[in-house]
Amino acid sequence: MLQNTSAVEFTPLDINMMARAMKLAQRGIYTTTPNPNVGCVIVRDAKIVGEGYHQRAGKSHAEVYALRMAGDLAEGATVYVTLEPCSHHGRTPPCAESLIKAKVSRVVCAMQDPNPKVKGRGIQMLKDAGIEVQVGLLESEALSLNRGFIKFMKTGMPFVQLKMAASLDGQSALQNGQSQWITSPKARQDVQRYRAISSAILSTSKTVIEDNASLNIRWQELPPSVQTCYQQSDVRQPHRVILDRQNQLRQNLKLFQADGECIIVSQEGDLIPQLDDNGRLDLKKILFTLANQHSLHHLWVEAGPTLASSMIQANLVDELVIYLAPKIMGCDGRGLFGALGLTHMSQVIDLDITDVRQVGKDIRITANLKDNENEKEALCSQEL
């Protein structure tokens, strides 16, 4: 039985050290997928003696880096870690065992690991070894660090962000399809950052062909804050997943000349499209396959109104990221979304706006879909 964290009182030192561990974990946001971002700080006599973060899948976990730095000073120390230490043998040994061998006296975890292979087992191993364990410090911050990993472990599906860009009157393109550029360079830099955090970018052949889009990360267009803190070789290219049911893509497109792996969903492509009972693309099955067979747990969707509406209708979008430019394009342009078939106001899709901020000349609105706020039942063992 895990400790009831509601009764735990954390000290200011505890809070500061876990906040430090969170900052360390954030260093891995461009590199760790499909693994979670994890940071660890080891403290003895109110001083940091070791710290580290998980950098890439297959490399040492955060606790191991911190223990190496601490050496013998880890004995009797307190360990602050943003995710429950693992208890199973994978590509690396169990971190719970390493902490036990180091003879630490206390471990503070921000959250329990949702991975069924762990899920409390690491905590129990530590407790069985006589180590004091507390869970739940800065838990909400820890949850936001690994939305793709957490959703996949709980539901078997990827975390999906849908990006849209429009004029102030809600038009995503002129009637003739021209849309470059609605938003400012700063907003496009922001999009590059979102792409870099994602496992994959999902789009359609229509969007790729109309814009001759590469849909990759362009180092020179990333925000200065990223270029200052990382080397170009550190930032991996996300997969590009393109829905191409009609086999329209041609090899001379920028998509195929740019760095990064492509997964083409077509009869002749890398992933055969799965259809629903009405003969349409079964987006849920496609996303399930991407998450479970390709380890793509965090999708960034850039597409036109048709795919956007289909994703919304299928309840597959977790978060909307909408850029509004201070421009007016008129009602003869193309709207953000296609037809949703709504006939009554009770059917409209409610959003919870979580953030509004200015990015360059534009406004970025981040919103959650209310239907996706509550966790769905785990689908990991189901055949979709």
N, C-alpha and C positions, 0 to 999 in steps of 0.2 A: 504494500500500500504506500503510495507516494505521500509525502508530507503535505498537509493542508497549508498552502502558502499564504492564505488570508491572515494567519496568525503570526507570520514572520515579520519581524521588524528589522529593516535594513538600516545600517548607519550611513552617514554622509560619505564615509570612505568607501563603503560597498557601492553606493550609487556612482561615485566618481570613477571607480575602477571598472565597473561594468560599462559605463559610458565610454571609457577608453577602449575596452574590448570591442564595443560596437564600431568605433571608428576604425579599428584595425580590420574588422570583418569587411567593412565597406571597401577596403583596398582590393578585395578580390572580385568585385562585382563584374568586371570585364573579362575575367579569366577562369572562374571556377566551374561554370556550367558543364555537366549537369549536377555537379555537387553543390551543396549549400555554401553560403558565405559564413565563415566562422572566425571569430577572434577570441584570443585567450590572453589573460594577464595573470601573472603569479606575484603575490604580494607577501612579504614577510617583514614584520615589525614596521608596518605602514609604508614600506618602500617597495617599488616595483623591482623584482629581481629577474623576471623573465616575461617575455611576451612574444606573440606571433600570430599569424593568420594563415588560413588555408589559401594556397595560391593557385593550384591546378589539380584537376582530377588525377589521381595516381601519385601525387606528391604527398609529403607528410601533412598530417592534420595540424590545426592550430596549436593544440595542446603539446604536440611533440616539439614544435619549434620553441615554444615557451619553456618547456622542460630542459631542452638543450641549453638555452641561454641561462636558466637558473642554476643548473648543475646541482650540487649538494645543498644549495640554499632552498631548494624546493621542499626539503623535509620540514614538516611542521608549518608549511605556508598555506595561505588561502588562494584558491584558484578561482578566477572569474572567467566563465566561458559562455558564449552567446547561445550555444546549443548543447544539449545533453551529450556528454562524451559517448562515443560509440562503444558497443559491447561485442561486436561481431568481427570475424576475420574477413576482410575484403582484400582490396589491393594494398592496404596498409593494416598493421596490427591494431587491436582494440585500444583506444585511448584510455578507457577506464582501467585496463590492466597497467598501462604505463603510469597513471597517476597513483595507483596503489603501490607499485614498486618504488615510486619516488617518495612514498610515505608522507604525502600531503595530509594536512589535518582537516581541511574544510574545502568544499567545492560549492560554488554558487553558480547555478545555471539560469540563464534568462528564460529558457523554455525547454520543455520535453521534446525529444526528437519524434516527429510523426512517422518516421520510417518504421514499418512493422518489424523489421529486424532488430530494432533498438527499443523504442517506445517504452521507456521506463526501466529497461534491463540494465543500462549503463548506470543509472542512478542506484538501482538495487545492488549492483555489484559493489559500488563504492560504500554504500551503507553496510553491507555484509562484512566489508573489510574494516569497519569501525570509523569510517570517515563521515564527518558531519556534512550533510547535503541540504541545500536550500534551493528552491526553484521558484521562478516567477519575477525576478528583478528585471525591470525594463522589458517585460514580455512583449508589449505592443510594438516596441521598436524592433525586437528580434523577429517578430512575425512579418514586419514590413521588409526585412532584409532578404527574405527568401520566399517570396510569394509563389514563384513557379515551383520550387521544390516542395513546398508545403501542400499546394493544391494537388500536385501529382500524387504525393504520398497518401493524401486523404481521399482522392476521388478517381485517380487514374487518368485524369484529364489535365491538359496544360492550362496555365494562367494566360489569359488572352487580353491584350490591350489593343483597342481599335483606334487608330489615328485618323483624324479627319482635318481638313483645312478648308476654310471658306471665307468669303467676304462677309462684311458685317450684316448683309441681308441674306446670308445663308446659302450662297451659291458657291459650288466647288469648281466650276469651270464655265467658260463661255459656251454658248450654244454650239459652236463649232468644235468644242473639246479643248480649246486652249486653256491651260491652267498654270503655266510657268511664267512668272512666279506670283502666286497670290500672296504668299507670306514673305517676311523679311529674311535677310541672311542670318540674323540671330535665331529666328525660329527654326530655320533649316539646320543650324548648328545643334539646336536642342534636339531635333529629330535624329541627328547622327548619334547623339549620346544615348537616346532611347534604343536605337538600333543596336548599339554596342553592348548594351546591358542584356539584350534579348538572346534567346537560343536560336531563333529563326525569324525571318521576315516572310509573312504570307501575303501573296498578291495573286492577281489573275493575269492571264496572257493578254487580255484586252488592255489593262493598265500598262503592262510592260511594253507592248507594241506602240500604244499611243504616245507614251512619254520616252520611248527607247531608254527605259530606266535600268540602271545597273543594280539598284537596291542593295548596295554594299556599304561598308564604312569607308569613308574617305578621310584619311588621317588629317589632312590639311584643313578639313571642314569641322573637325571636332572642336568643342569649346577649349579655349586656352587653359582652363583649369585641368582638363584631361591631359593635354599635351605637356603640361608642366610636371604632372605627377607620374606619368607613365612613359615608357618607351613605346615606339610604334610596334615593335615586335611583341609587346605584352598584350595588346588589344587584338583579340581573335575576331575573325570574320564570322558572323552568324550565317547559318544556312539560309538559302533563298528557296522558299517553297512556292511554286507557281502552279495554279490550277489552270490546266490547258486541255479541257475536254475535247476541243475541236482540232487539236494538234496544229495550232497556228504558229507556234514559235519557230524561228529560224536561227541558225547558228551565227549569223552576222550581227545579231543584236548585242548591245553593250552588256547585257545580262551575262552572256557567255564569255565575254572578254575580260570581265572584272574578276578580282580575287574572290574566293569563297565558293563553297560547294553549293550546287543547285540540286533540288529534288523536284522533278517535273511530274505533276499528277496528270497523267494522260494514258491512253491505251498503249502508246508506244514509249512511255516514259519510265521513270524510276519507281513510281507508285501507281498501280492501276486504280482508277477512280472507283469508289464504291457508291452505289446508287440507292436511293430510298424507294419506297413502294410506288412513288409517282414518277420514277425515272430521272429524278434530279440528283445532283451530287449530295451524298449523305455527309454533310460537313462534320457531324459529330463523330462518325466512324473514321473519317480522315484524320481528324485531330487526335483521336484516341490512338490511331496507328502511329502518328508522328511522335506522340509522347512515349509510347510503349516500345516501339521498334526502333526508333531513331533517337531516343532520349532527348527530345526537344520539349522542354517543360515550360518554356516562357515564349509565347508567340507575340510578335508585333505585327499587326495587320495594317497594310497600306493598300487600299483598293478604292474602287468607285462605289457608287450608290447601290448597285445590285448586290455585290458581296456583303457590303456593310449591312444592308437590310436583312439579307439571308442569315447572317451571323446573329443579328439581334433577335430575329424571329425564332431562331433555334436555341436561344438562351445560352449562347456560347461565349458572350463577351463579358468579361469581368470589369473592365475599366475602359472608359472613353477618354481619349486625349484629343481635344479639339482646339485648333488654332484659329482664331478669328482675326482677320486683317482689317484695318481701317479703310475699306474700299467698298464701293457699291457697284454691283454688276447687273442688277435688274432681274426681273422675274423671268426673262427669257433665257437665263442661264441654266446650268444643271444644279439641282439641289444636292444636299449632302446625302440624303437617303432616297431609295426607291420606294415603291408602293409597299405599304405594310398591311393593307386590307382592313384598316380600322373603320368601324362604323359608329362607334359610340365613345364618348369621352372616358368612360370607365375602362376602355381598352388601351388608352395611351400609356406609353412606357415611362414610368417614373424613374428619375435619377436622383442620386444624392451627390451634390457637388462637394468635393473634398478639398479642392484648391483652385484658386483663381489668381493668376499673376501675369504681369506684363513681361513679355519676352521680346526684346527689341521694340518694334513698333506695334507688335501684335499682342493679343491677349490669349493666354493658354488656360483652358478650362479642363480640369480633371474631375471626372464623375464616375461613381459606381452605379451599376445597375442593381436596383433593389432586389430583383429576383435572385441575384447571385450573392447577396450578403450572407445568407445562411449557408453553411457548408452542406453540400449534397452528400448522400450516402456513398460510401466507398464503392468504387467501381473496379478496383484493381483486380478482383478475382472474377469479374464478369466477362462474358464473351459479348462484345458489342457487334 
